[in-house]
Amino acid sequence: MHQGKLELTPDEWRARHREEIERAEGSAAQCEDGLPLKLVYTPADVSPAAADIGFPGEFPYTRGTEASGYRSKLWTISHYAGFGSPRETNTLFRKMIDHGGVPPYMALDLPTQLGLDPDDPMAVGEVGMTGTSVTSLADWETIFADIRLQDTFVGTVINAPAAVFLAMHVVLAEKQGADLSRIRGNLQNDILKEFTARGNFIFPVEPSLRLVTDTLEYCAQHLPSYWPLNVCGGHFAEAGSNRVHEVAFAFADAFTYVEQALQRGVPIDRFGKGIFFLMKTNHTDLIEEVAKFRAMRRIWSKRLAERYGAQEPETMKCRILGHSGGSLMTRERPELNIARTTMACLAGVLGGIQLIGLRTMDEVFGIPTEKSELIAIGTQHVVAHETGLPDVVDPLGGSYYVEALTTEFEQRVLEEIERIDAMGGMVKAIESGYVRKTIAQDAYLTHQASESGRKVKVGVNKYRIDEDEPPRRPYAYKPEEECRHVEAVRRLRRERDNDAVAAALARLRETASRPAGTANNLVPPIIDAVRAYATIGEICGAPREIFGEYAETTHF
């Protein structure tokens, strides 16, 4: 037995174990982004700058945004939910809140996301199918009946009509007697990713950016606790991008919104803390996901301080909601999806993010069952209370592997952002077709890896068990529900003050026709229209008359 400390250089270690190491390296490994992975990492892989990783809660926040991590406050257990009618969604949300699953992160159906009323011909067959159907303030009142908005963080997955949902939240909060300075919640409101990764847009790019800027400005002035912009890298990943492009494209979108607001004259420290990111948490590589989140914090804080002049620490902190990606769930052996979401939760916790939401095991078959929703929430409770991970801040900090990968990932993301900047920014990159082409190339490489078996998907291309199971459909949508929605909106139009609606919509059209700017912020006239019980189709239709609609082009 050797006595004392034995020092070896990496070369000496390799020479001593040459045959074993060469056998192991014969099957080359790489992470999803194409970065070759070494068999082992040593101090030689960590640069002197990276070795000095600093402390949690200190700039550039590599080790976390808060000094105490999860010791003083656990991450927020978020969940993506909502289906069918506002009444059904209210029942689900109240049950989720009772079981500790807050906040509701609300899913909206496609007509709502596209600014269409349930009786619009384009909405036939889609009402309530992929989320809640919300037509007016009356529906918002039903969804949040017996739920105090002042005490509840409400996330809304809405983009093109985001300003309308902000308005509904403000009006109902006022009706409940809430202190608007204490209202918490968020809008997804990331319209640029809709033009490249999702497709639920209404207006052309420039007026769409105007609406995002208007919401940032309004919240900076009136709703200091509200997060008006949730920038989505996760949608790029769901569309097929690798991890580097997921982050680079999300940051390029975010920087575009920041620059628009700065040009409006809104100080960065007034609105920057209301921006956070929705990212994917399970690209299948657990440690690489941890490195991704650590690198994101470093990139964001440096950019906001050095380029945009942020002074307040809260502005520089990169806040992240991690959602497990639906594209990685499988219909084959669906119970294994619980293990996948557990790993996704671990990735977020080890990466030190602020909010985590998990898909359900049966979401690949349709709208999830209530039981699977509660299992997903309970999975987070198990990680929170039965692993010990929240007891230590940044438990992987100092790992040669994690630190080297964090630095490598940061460099690759910055290189991609520089490439986009050289094109003239994200809008130009979108218009040229570069973003969509890049995502398609990434998706093709991923598909190749799966088809060849190089990337294992348990139950799909390895360890497959062919089971004779009946098709699952957790939530059976009832056609009569659509009829109820249509009748409800028609009844609303009959019973409301239609003169007040017409006057509010006229003011909205007139404001939209004027140049963008603080004096012509569209949020106040939208609030007036919501207060008069105008429908989402009417409110989105008014500026559509001025702005027109976005016509998608094909570049490849």
C-alpha positions as CSV (number, residue, x, y, z in Angstrom):
1,M,0.0,0.0,0.0
2,H,1.3,3.4,-0.9
3,Q,1.8,5.8,2.0
4,G,1.3,9.5,1.8
5,K,0.0,11.6,-1.1
6,L,0.8,10.4,-4.6
7,E,1.0,13.1,-7.2
8,L,0.6,12.2,-10.9
9,T,0.3,14.4,-14.0
10,P,-2.5,13.6,-16.4
11,D,0.1,12.2,-18.8
12,E,1.6,10.0,-16.1
13,W,-1.8,8.7,-15.1
14,R,-2.7,8.0,-18.8
15,A,0.6,6.1,-19.2
16,R,0.0,4.0,-16.1
17,H,-3.5,2.9,-17.2
18,R,-2.9,3.1,-21.0
19,E,-4.6,-0.2,-22.1
20,E,-7.7,0.3,-19.9
21,I,-8.1,3.9,-21.0
22,E,-7.6,3.1,-24.7
23,R,-10.3,0.4,-24.6
24,A,-12.7,2.8,-22.9
25,E,-12.0,5.6,-25.4
26,G,-12.5,3.3,-28.3
27,S,-16.2,4.1,-28.0
28,A,-16.1,7.8,-28.4
29,A,-18.6,9.8,-26.4
30,Q,-20.0,13.2,-27.1
31,C,-22.7,15.4,-25.7
32,E,-25.8,16.3,-27.7
33,D,-24.1,19.5,-29.0
34,G,-21.3,17.6,-30.6
35,L,-18.7,18.5,-28.0
36,P,-16.4,15.5,-27.5
37,L,-16.4,14.3,-23.9
38,K,-13.2,13.2,-22.2
39,L,-13.0,10.0,-20.2
40,V,-12.0,12.0,-17.1
41,Y,-11.4,15.6,-16.3
42,T,-8.5,16.9,-14.2
43,P,-7.3,20.3,-13.0
44,A,-5.6,20.7,-16.3
45,D,-9.0,21.1,-18.0
46,V,-10.0,24.0,-15.8
47,S,-8.6,27.4,-16.7
48,P,-7.3,29.6,-13.9
49,A,-10.2,32.0,-14.5
50,A,-12.8,29.2,-14.3
51,A,-11.1,27.7,-11.2
52,D,-12.0,30.9,-9.4
53,I,-15.7,30.3,-9.6
54,G,-16.6,32.7,-6.8
55,F,-19.6,32.4,-4.4
56,P,-23.3,31.9,-4.8
57,G,-25.2,35.1,-4.9
58,E,-22.3,37.1,-6.2
59,F,-21.6,38.4,-9.7
60,P,-21.5,36.7,-12.3
61,Y,-23.8,34.3,-10.4
62,T,-22.3,31.1,-11.9
63,R,-23.0,29.3,-8.7
64,G,-26.5,30.6,-8.3
65,T,-28.5,33.8,-7.9
66,E,-28.9,33.5,-4.1
67,A,-26.3,33.1,-1.4
68,S,-28.4,30.6,0.5
69,G,-29.6,28.6,-2.5
70,Y,-32.6,26.4,-1.6
71,R,-31.9,26.4,2.1
72,S,-34.0,29.5,2.7
73,K,-36.5,29.0,-0.1
74,L,-37.1,26.0,-2.4
75,W,-37.5,26.4,-6.1
76,T,-41.1,27.2,-7.1
77,I,-43.0,24.1,-8.2
78,S,-44.6,25.2,-11.4
79,H,-46.9,23.1,-13.6
80,Y,-48.3,23.5,-17.1
81,A,-52.0,22.9,-16.8
82,G,-55.5,23.9,-18.0
83,F,-58.0,22.4,-20.4
84,G,-61.4,22.6,-21.8
85,S,-63.6,25.2,-20.1
86,P,-62.7,28.0,-17.6
87,R,-64.9,26.2,-15.1
88,E,-62.9,22.9,-15.4
89,T,-59.6,24.8,-15.2
90,N,-60.7,26.6,-12.0
91,T,-61.5,23.2,-10.4
92,L,-58.1,21.9,-11.5
93,F,-56.2,25.0,-10.3
94,R,-57.8,25.0,-6.9
95,K,-56.9,21.3,-6.4
96,M,-53.3,21.9,-7.5
97,I,-53.0,24.8,-5.1
98,D,-54.4,22.7,-2.3
99,H,-51.7,20.0,-3.0
100,G,-48.9,22.6,-3.0
101,G,-48.6,22.8,-6.8
102,V,-48.3,26.5,-7.3
103,P,-48.3,28.4,-9.5
104,P,-50.6,27.3,-12.2
105,Y,-48.8,27.8,-15.5
106,M,-51.8,28.1,-17.8
107,A,-52.2,26.4,-21.1
108,L,-54.4,28.1,-23.6
109,D,-56.1,26.5,-26.6
110,L,-55.0,27.4,-30.2
111,P,-57.9,29.8,-31.0
112,T,-57.1,31.8,-27.9
113,Q,-53.4,31.9,-28.7
114,L,-54.2,33.2,-32.2
115,G,-56.6,35.8,-31.0
116,L,-59.8,34.1,-32.3
117,D,-63.2,33.8,-30.6
118,P,-64.8,30.4,-30.2
119,D,-67.3,31.1,-32.9
120,D,-64.7,32.2,-35.5
121,P,-64.8,29.8,-38.5
122,M,-61.1,29.2,-38.0
123,A,-61.7,27.9,-34.5
124,V,-64.0,25.0,-35.4
125,G,-62.8,21.8,-33.8
126,E,-60.0,23.4,-31.8
127,V,-61.9,25.1,-28.9
128,G,-60.5,23.8,-25.6
129,M,-58.4,21.1,-27.2
130,T,-54.9,22.1,-26.2
131,G,-55.7,24.2,-23.2
132,T,-58.3,26.5,-21.7
133,S,-60.5,28.6,-24.0
134,V,-60.4,32.2,-22.8
135,T,-62.6,34.7,-24.7
136,S,-63.0,37.6,-22.3
137,L,-62.7,39.0,-18.8
138,A,-65.8,36.8,-17.9
139,D,-63.7,33.7,-18.5
140,W,-60.8,35.0,-16.5
141,E,-63.2,35.7,-13.6
142,T,-64.4,32.1,-13.8
143,I,-60.9,30.6,-13.9
144,F,-59.9,32.6,-10.8
145,A,-63.1,32.3,-8.8
146,D,-62.1,31.8,-5.1
147,I,-58.4,32.3,-6.0
148,R,-56.9,35.6,-4.7
149,L,-54.6,37.0,-7.4
150,Q,-52.6,39.0,-4.8
151,D,-51.6,35.7,-3.2
152,T,-51.0,33.6,-6.4
153,F,-48.3,33.7,-8.9
154,V,-50.0,33.1,-12.3
155,G,-48.0,32.1,-15.3
156,T,-49.7,32.4,-18.7
157,V,-48.5,30.6,-21.9
158,I,-49.6,33.3,-24.3
159,N,-47.6,35.2,-26.8
160,A,-49.2,37.2,-29.6
161,P,-52.2,38.3,-27.4
162,A,-50.1,38.6,-24.3
163,A,-51.1,42.2,-23.7
164,V,-54.7,41.2,-23.6
165,F,-54.0,38.7,-20.8
166,L,-52.0,41.2,-18.9
167,A,-55.0,43.5,-19.1
168,M,-57.4,40.8,-17.9
169,H,-55.1,40.1,-14.9
170,V,-55.0,43.8,-14.0
171,V,-58.7,44.4,-14.3
172,L,-59.6,41.3,-12.2
173,A,-57.0,42.2,-9.6
174,E,-58.5,45.6,-9.3
175,K,-62.0,44.1,-8.9
176,Q,-60.6,41.9,-6.1
177,G,-59.2,44.9,-4.3
178,A,-55.6,43.8,-4.8
179,D,-52.6,46.0,-4.4
180,L,-51.2,46.1,-8.0
181,S,-47.7,46.7,-6.8
182,R,-47.8,43.2,-5.2
183,I,-49.4,41.3,-8.1
184,R,-47.1,38.5,-9.2
185,G,-47.2,36.5,-12.4
186,N,-45.7,36.3,-15.8
187,L,-46.5,36.3,-19.5
188,Q,-44.6,34.1,-22.0
189,N,-44.8,37.1,-24.4
190,D,-41.8,35.9,-26.4
191,I,-43.1,36.6,-29.9
192,L,-39.8,36.2,-31.8
193,K,-39.6,32.5,-31.1
194,E,-43.1,32.1,-32.6
195,F,-41.7,33.1,-36.0
196,T,-39.1,30.4,-35.9
197,A,-40.0,27.5,-33.6
198,R,-43.7,27.5,-32.9
199,G,-45.9,29.5,-35.4
200,N,-48.6,31.1,-33.2
201,F,-48.2,34.6,-34.5
202,I,-50.8,37.2,-35.5
203,F,-49.1,40.5,-36.5
204,P,-45.9,41.2,-38.5
205,V,-42.6,41.3,-36.7
206,E,-42.3,45.1,-36.0
207,P,-45.8,45.7,-34.5
208,S,-45.3,42.4,-32.6
209,L,-42.1,43.8,-31.1
210,R,-44.0,47.0,-30.3
211,L,-46.5,45.1,-28.2
212,V,-43.8,43.3,-26.2
213,T,-42.1,46.7,-25.6
214,D,-45.4,48.2,-24.5
215,T,-45.9,45.5,-21.9
216,L,-42.4,45.8,-20.6
217,E,-42.8,49.6,-20.2
218,Y,-46.3,49.3,-18.6
219,C,-45.1,46.8,-16.0
220,A,-42.0,48.9,-15.2
221,Q,-44.4,51.8,-14.4
222,H,-47.3,50.0,-12.7
223,L,-46.6,46.4,-11.8
224,P,-43.1,46.2,-10.3
225,S,-43.6,42.6,-9.0
226,Y,-44.8,41.2,-12.3
227,W,-42.6,39.4,-14.8
228,P,-43.9,40.5,-18.2
229,L,-41.5,38.5,-20.4
230,N,-40.6,34.8,-20.4
231,V,-38.1,34.2,-23.1
232,C,-38.3,30.7,-24.4
233,G,-35.2,28.7,-25.3
234,G,-37.1,25.5,-24.6
235,H,-39.2,25.9,-27.8
236,F,-36.1,25.9,-29.9
237,A,-35.1,22.7,-28.3
238,E,-38.6,21.2,-28.8
239,A,-38.3,22.2,-32.4
240,G,-35.0,20.3,-32.7
241,S,-32.2,22.6,-31.8
242,N,-29.2,21.5,-29.8
243,R,-28.4,22.9,-26.4
244,V,-26.0,25.6,-27.6
245,H,-28.5,27.0,-30.1
246,E,-31.3,26.7,-27.5
247,V,-29.5,29.2,-25.3
248,A,-28.0,31.4,-28.0
249,F,-31.3,31.9,-29.8
250,A,-33.1,32.6,-26.5
251,F,-30.4,35.2,-25.5
252,A,-30.5,36.8,-29.0
253,D,-34.3,37.2,-28.7
254,A,-33.9,38.6,-25.2
255,F,-31.3,41.1,-26.2
256,T,-33.6,42.3,-29.0
257,Y,-36.4,43.0,-26.5
258,V,-33.9,44.7,-24.1
259,E,-32.6,47.0,-26.8
260,Q,-36.2,47.9,-27.9
261,A,-37.1,48.9,-24.4
262,L,-33.9,50.9,-24.0
263,Q,-34.6,52.7,-27.2
264,R,-38.1,53.6,-25.7
265,G,-36.2,55.2,-22.8
266,V,-37.1,52.6,-20.1
267,P,-34.0,52.2,-17.8
268,I,-32.7,48.6,-17.7
269,D,-33.0,48.5,-14.0
270,R,-36.7,49.2,-14.2
271,F,-37.6,46.3,-16.5
272,G,-34.6,43.9,-16.6
273,K,-35.6,42.0,-13.4
274,G,-39.0,41.2,-15.0
275,I,-37.3,39.0,-17.7
276,F,-36.8,35.3,-17.1
277,F,-36.2,32.3,-19.3
278,L,-38.1,29.1,-20.0
279,M,-35.6,26.4,-20.9
280,K,-35.6,22.7,-21.4
281,T,-34.3,20.6,-18.5
282,N,-33.8,17.2,-20.1
283,H,-31.7,17.1,-23.2
284,T,-30.9,13.5,-21.9
285,D,-27.5,14.6,-20.6
286,L,-27.9,15.5,-16.9
287,I,-24.5,17.1,-16.2
288,E,-24.5,19.0,-19.5
289,E,-27.8,20.5,-18.5
290,V,-26.3,21.7,-15.2
291,A,-23.4,23.3,-17.0
292,K,-25.9,25.0,-19.3
293,F,-27.7,26.7,-16.5
294,R,-24.5,27.8,-14.8
295,A,-23.2,29.3,-18.1
296,M,-26.4,31.1,-18.7
297,R,-26.2,33.0,-15.5
298,R,-22.6,34.0,-16.3
299,I,-23.4,35.2,-19.8
300,W,-26.6,37.1,-18.9
301,S,-25.1,39.0,-15.9
302,K,-22.0,40.1,-17.9
303,R,-24.0,41.2,-20.9
304,L,-26.5,43.2,-18.8
305,A,-23.8,44.9,-16.8
306,E,-21.2,45.5,-19.5
307,R,-23.3,46.3,-22.5
308,Y,-26.7,47.6,-21.1
309,G,-25.4,49.3,-18.0
310,A,-27.4,47.4,-15.3
311,Q,-26.4,48.5,-11.8
312,E,-28.8,46.6,-9.6
313,P,-27.9,42.9,-8.7
314,E,-31.5,41.8,-9.2
315,T,-31.5,43.0,-12.8
316,M,-28.3,41.0,-13.6
317,K,-29.6,37.7,-12.2
318,C,-30.7,35.2,-14.8
319,R,-33.9,33.6,-13.6
320,I,-34.9,30.3,-15.2
321,L,-38.0,28.2,-15.4
322,G,-37.0,24.7,-16.4
323,H,-39.6,22.5,-18.1
324,S,-39.0,18.9,-19.0
325,G,-39.4,18.7,-22.8
326,G,-42.4,16.9,-24.2
327,S,-40.5,15.8,-27.3
328,L,-38.4,13.5,-25.1
329,M,-41.3,11.7,-23.6
330,T,-42.3,8.4,-25.3
331,R,-45.6,6.6,-26.1
332,E,-43.6,3.3,-25.7
333,R,-43.4,2.2,-22.1
334,P,-44.9,5.5,-20.9
335,E,-44.4,4.8,-17.2
336,L,-40.7,5.4,-17.8
337,N,-41.6,9.0,-18.5
338,I,-41.8,9.4,-14.7
339,A,-38.1,8.5,-14.5
340,R,-37.3,11.0,-17.3
341,T,-39.1,13.8,-15.5
342,T,-37.3,12.9,-12.3
343,M,-34.0,13.3,-14.0
344,A,-35.2,16.6,-15.5
345,C,-36.1,17.8,-12.0
346,L,-32.6,16.8,-10.8
347,A,-31.0,18.8,-13.7
348,G,-32.8,21.9,-12.6
349,V,-32.1,21.5,-8.9
350,L,-28.4,20.8,-9.5
351,G,-28.3,23.7,-11.9
352,G,-29.8,26.0,-9.3
353,I,-32.8,27.4,-11.2
354,Q,-35.8,29.2,-9.7
355,L,-38.8,27.4,-11.1
356,I,-39.3,23.8,-12.3
357,G,-42.3,22.3,-14.2
358,L,-42.5,18.7,-15.2
359,R,-44.4,17.0,-18.0
360,T,-46.7,14.1,-17.1
361,M,-46.2,10.5,-18.1
362,D,-49.4,10.5,-20.2
363,E,-49.1,13.9,-21.9
364,V,-47.9,12.2,-25.1
365,F,-51.4,10.8,-25.5
366,G,-53.3,14.0,-25.0
367,I,-54.3,16.3,-22.2
368,P,-53.1,14.7,-18.9
369,T,-55.2,13.1,-16.3
370,E,-55.6,14.7,-12.9
371,K,-53.7,11.8,-11.3
372,S,-50.7,12.2,-13.6
373,E,-50.7,16.0,-12.8
374,L,-50.5,15.2,-9.1
375,I,-47.7,12.6,-9.7
376,A,-45.6,15.2,-11.5
377,I,-46.1,17.6,-8.6
378,G,-45.3,14.8,-6.1
379,T,-42.1,14.0,-8.0
380,Q,-40.8,17.5,-7.2
381,H,-41.8,17.1,-3.6
382,V,-39.7,13.8,-3.4
383,V,-36.6,15.6,-4.9
384,A,-37.1,18.5,-2.6
385,H,-37.5,16.5,0.7
386,E,-36.0,13.1,0.2
387,T,-32.7,13.7,-1.6
388,G,-30.8,16.2,0.6
389,L,-29.9,18.2,-2.5
390,P,-31.4,21.5,-1.3
391,D,-29.1,21.4,1.7
392,V,-26.0,22.6,-0.2
393,V,-25.7,25.4,-2.7
394,D,-24.2,24.4,-6.0
395,P,-23.3,20.9,-5.0
396,L,-21.4,20.2,-8.2
397,G,-19.4,23.4,-8.1
398,G,-15.7,22.8,-8.3
399,S,-16.1,19.6,-10.3
400,Y,-13.4,19.6,-13.0
401,Y,-15.9,18.2,-15.4
402,V,-18.7,20.7,-14.6
403,E,-16.4,23.7,-14.5
404,A,-14.7,22.8,-17.8
405,L,-18.0,22.1,-19.5
406,T,-19.5,25.4,-18.2
407,T,-16.7,27.4,-19.7
408,E,-16.8,25.5,-23.0
409,F,-20.5,25.9,-23.2
410,E,-20.3,29.6,-22.5
411,Q,-17.7,30.1,-25.2
412,R,-19.8,28.2,-27.8
413,V,-22.9,30.2,-27.0
414,L,-21.1,33.5,-27.2
415,E,-19.7,32.5,-30.6
416,E,-23.2,31.9,-31.9
417,I,-24.5,35.2,-30.5
418,E,-21.6,37.0,-32.2
419,R,-22.6,35.2,-35.5
420,I,-26.1,36.5,-35.1
421,D,-24.9,40.0,-34.3
422,A,-22.8,40.0,-37.4
423,M,-26.0,39.3,-39.4
424,G,-27.6,42.4,-38.0
425,G,-29.4,40.9,-35.0
426,M,-32.0,38.3,-34.4
427,V,-34.7,39.9,-36.6
428,K,-32.4,39.7,-39.6
429,A,-31.4,36.1,-38.7
430,I,-35.1,35.2,-38.6
431,E,-35.9,36.9,-41.8
432,S,-33.0,35.3,-43.6
433,G,-34.1,31.8,-42.6
434,Y,-30.9,31.2,-40.7
435,V,-32.6,30.3,-37.4
436,R,-35.1,27.8,-38.9
437,K,-32.4,26.2,-41.1
438,T,-30.1,25.7,-38.1
439,I,-32.8,24.1,-36.0
440,A,-33.7,21.8,-38.9
441,Q,-30.0,20.7,-39.2
442,D,-29.8,20.1,-35.5
443,A,-33.0,18.0,-35.6
444,Y,-31.6,15.9,-38.5
445,L,-28.5,15.1,-36.6
446,T,-30.5,14.1,-33.5
447,H,-32.7,11.9,-35.6
448,Q,-29.6,10.2,-37.2
449,A,-28.2,9.5,-33.8
450,S,-31.5,7.9,-32.7
451,E,-32.0,5.9,-35.9
452,S,-28.4,4.5,-35.7
453,G,-28.8,3.6,-32.0
454,R,-25.8,5.8,-31.0
455,K,-28.2,7.8,-28.8
456,V,-30.2,5.3,-26.8
457,K,-33.9,5.9,-26.1
458,V,-35.0,3.2,-23.6
459,G,-38.1,1.4,-24.8
460,V,-37.8,2.9,-28.3
461,N,-34.5,1.8,-29.9
462,K,-33.3,-0.3,-27.1
463,Y,-34.9,-2.4,-24.3
464,R,-38.1,-2.3,-26.2
465,I,-41.1,-4.2,-24.9
466,D,-44.0,-4.5,-27.3
467,E,-47.1,-4.3,-25.2
468,D,-50.6,-4.9,-26.4
469,E,-52.1,-1.8,-24.8
470,P,-55.3,0.0,-25.8
471,P,-54.8,3.5,-27.0
472,R,-54.8,6.1,-24.2
473,R,-56.6,9.3,-24.2
474,P,-56.5,10.8,-20.7
475,Y,-58.9,13.6,-21.4
476,A,-61.8,13.0,-23.8
477,Y,-62.9,16.3,-25.1
478,K,-66.7,16.6,-25.5
479,P,-67.9,18.2,-28.7
480,E,-70.8,19.8,-26.8
481,E,-68.2,21.9,-24.9
482,E,-67.5,23.8,-28.0
483,C,-71.2,24.6,-28.4
484,R,-71.2,25.9,-24.8
485,H,-68.3,28.2,-25.6
486,V,-69.9,29.5,-28.7
487,E,-73.2,30.2,-27.0
488,A,-71.4,31.8,-24.0
489,V,-69.6,34.3,-26.2
490,R,-72.8,35.1,-28.1
491,R,-74.7,35.6,-24.9
492,L,-71.9,37.9,-23.6
493,R,-72.2,40.1,-26.8
494,R,-75.9,40.4,-26.2
495,E,-75.8,41.3,-22.5
496,R,-72.8,43.7,-22.3
497,D,-72.7,47.4,-23.0
498,N,-71.9,47.3,-26.7
499,D,-71.6,51.1,-27.0
500,A,-68.8,51.0,-24.4
501,V,-67.1,48.1,-26.3
502,A,-67.3,50.0,-29.6
503,A,-65.8,53.1,-28.0
504,A,-62.9,51.2,-26.4
505,L,-62.1,49.4,-29.7
506,A,-62.1,52.7,-31.6
507,R,-59.6,54.1,-29.1
508,L,-57.4,51.0,-29.5
509,R,-57.5,51.3,-33.3
510,E,-56.7,55.0,-33.1
511,T,-53.7,54.3,-30.8
512,A,-52.4,51.5,-33.0
513,S,-52.4,53.9,-36.0
514,R,-50.0,56.3,-34.2
515,P,-46.2,55.8,-34.0
516,A,-44.9,53.5,-31.3
517,G,-43.8,55.2,-28.1
518,T,-44.7,55.9,-24.5
519,A,-47.5,58.3,-25.4
520,N,-49.0,55.6,-27.6
521,N,-48.6,52.5,-25.4
522,L,-51.2,50.0,-26.4
523,V,-51.7,48.5,-23.0
524,P,-54.0,51.2,-21.5
525,P,-56.5,51.1,-24.4
526,I,-56.4,47.3,-24.2
527,I,-57.2,47.4,-20.5
528,D,-60.2,49.7,-21.3
529,A,-61.4,47.2,-23.9
530,V,-61.1,44.3,-21.5
531,R,-62.9,46.2,-18.8
532,A,-65.8,46.7,-21.2
533,Y,-65.9,42.9,-21.8
534,A,-64.7,43.0,-25.4
535,T,-63.7,39.6,-26.6
536,I,-60.1,38.5,-27.5
537,G,-61.1,38.3,-31.2
538,E,-62.4,41.9,-31.1
539,I,-59.4,43.2,-29.2
540,C,-56.8,41.5,-31.5
541,G,-58.9,42.3,-34.5
542,A,-58.7,46.1,-33.9
543,P,-54.9,46.4,-34.3
544,R,-55.0,43.7,-37.0
545,E,-56.9,46.2,-39.1
546,I,-53.9,48.6,-38.7
547,F,-50.9,46.2,-38.6
548,G,-52.1,43.4,-40.9
549,E,-51.0,39.8,-40.4
550,Y,-47.7,38.1,-40.7
551,A,-47.3,36.0,-43.9
552,E,-44.9,33.2,-43.3
553,T,-42.2,32.6,-46.0
554,T,-40.3,29.5,-46.8
555,H,-36.5,29.8,-47.1
556,F,-35.5,26.1,-47.6
